[in-house]
Amino acid sequence: MRDRFHVIHMVWLFALCLAGLGAMGAEFSQVRLPLFRGIWYPDTAEALRKACEQYISEASLPMPVRGRVVACVAPNAGYVHSGGTAAYAFKPLGSGQYDRVIVLTAAHTARFAGTSIPLVQHYATPLGLVPLDISACRRVAWSSLIEPRGVSYHDTGRGASRRLNVHEFEHGIEVLLPFLQVQLGTFELVPLVVGDLMDANGRIRSSAVRSIAGVLNRVVDERTLIVVSSNFTHYGQQYGYTPFRENEAEGIEWLDKQAMHYVLNRDLNGFLDYLENTRNTIDGAAPLAILIAMLPARVEGYLLNYTSGARNMTEGGSSVSYAALVFSDPAAPPNESRQPSQATPWEPADTSDISLDGMTGPITGDDTAGRLPQDADDESADAPEE
């Protein structure tokens, strides 16, 4: 009974917090701002749409994808490094085919237990606002493993009083949204950042994975797309992972292909054993495990593109691997394409006093007022690999 009251409390907390964000505008934001525009991907609507369209146009699928696409896996690095591979994951999708998109990413900048969903109404990109599916977000908040969390750009805490920023700095969802906006048009979003699901031995808990998957599947229907944001092997001293002394490129490719084998064949126990045995630095390991547990047995998995920096790695250097995976139901026809509505322009409330410690300055000048700059520079050559 006590657990039931706790769950009901969490659901009402989500609803009440979301409803009250407007009145608390000085502290919490209703819009998750695009902090990495102009750093990881182009910073204007024109340049960003052009880049995504070009990547998708140049992606030549090695095989046809049968039936309705139900899920995909795409890398989350800067576009100059992984944009070409990410495009393969979204190439089979058609405009207006999905009403809801669930995106799962690992937490890259915050350490916390469980999974978190942001208390915002929209995610913003230069292409416009992506609304959250508030009803679906409330339903998944029934799980004690999924914590609703506000988004604040006014973090002035220090030491023990410092607020943990789970969603503010996270790039894993933000960098994939423009591809989805270009390829699908408009849709509603269920964004989840996955934290620590490890047991005392450092193994991802299958019970937690299955529990989260079961909750998410409650909001999955034929017009729902599941997207996992993940890179694969991070190799090198800077990542603390150098299991090979020779034939590094071959070893890295072997690690990647083994991981993808378990994911494509929806073998959860095999994937978790693989992670425990290799300790591979796959950033989206937990989201991938959740995806495996969510997928029905009838789906087919496709590896559409794979790239790695291993072949060009210098001695003592590093490498990150990227892959585009797609899962489809061969017995179901592709969804009917409905005419998507126009995206809401990105015009958040004034945020001129944003003070997020640690940011490298992606929000400056006109950006702080929610206005798009007039120039259309290409994406930065310094976009991060991870």
C-alpha positions, 0 to 999 in steps of 0.5 A: 500500500505504501508503494502504491501511495508513493507511485500516485504521489510521483504521478501527481508531482509530475502533473503539478510540477508541469502545470506550475512551471509557468508560475516558477519561470524564474527558476524552471524552464518550460522549454529545454533549450538547444545548448549544442547548436553551433557546436555539435550541429549547424546553428540556424534552421536553414543550415541545419535542415540543409545538413540533415537533408544532405546526409539523408540524401547521401545515405544509400541503404545496403538492403531494403527494410521490410514492413513498418519500422518500429525502432532505430539506433543512431549515434549521438556525436557531432554531425561532422563525425557521426551525421552521415551514419545517423542518417542511415537510421532515419532514411527508411522513415517517411513524413507523417508516419509517426505521432509519438517518438520515444528517445532514450539516451544514456546520461553523459554528464550526470550520475544518478540512479534510475531514469529521468524524464524532464519536466518541460513542455517542449524541446527546442531546436533551430527547426522549431519546438518539439512538444512532449507527449504529456499524457504518455510522460505521466503514464510512464512516471508511474514507475519508481525507476523513472523520475520527473525532473525540472529543467533549470538554467539558473544553477547557482548552488555550490557544494552540497547545495548544488543542483544536479543538472540531468537534462540541461547539459545532455546532448544525446537527445538534442542532436537526433531531434533535427533528423527526426524533425526533417524526416517525420515532420511534427510528432510528440516526444517522450524523452528519457535519460537513463542513469545508473542501472548497475548492481553491486557487481557492476552489471546492468540489472536485468530486472530494472531493464525489464521493468522500464521496458514494460512501463514504456511499452504501455505507451507504444502503439503502431504509430510510436517510434522508439529511438536509442541514442548511442555510440559504440566502442570508445577506445583509447587512453582518454576513455580508459579502455585499451584491451588490445596491445596489437591489431587494435582496429580488428579488435575494436571492430570485433567488439562492435560487431559482437555487441551489435549481434546481440542487439540485432538478435534481441538477446538481452542476457547475451548482451548483458553477459557481453558487457560484463565480460568485455567491459566495453565502453558503449555509452548507450549500453543501458538504453540498448538493453531497454530497447532489446527488452521492449522489442517483440520477437517478430521484428527483424534487425538491420545493420545499415551503416557502421563506421569507426575511427580505428583504421585511422587511429595513430599510436596512442590515439583514440577511436569511437565507433558509430552504427545505424541499426533499424528494427522493423515488423515485416508483417506490418505495412508502413504507417500511413503518412498523415499530413504533418502540421507546421512546427512551432517556431522556437521562441522561448521566454527571455533567458538573458540571465542564464547562468549554467556553470561549466557551459562553453558558451553555446548560448550567447548574444541573440540566442539568450532571447530565443532568437535565431542568428542571421548567419548560416555557418556550416557545422563546426569542424571541432564538433566532439566525437562523443 
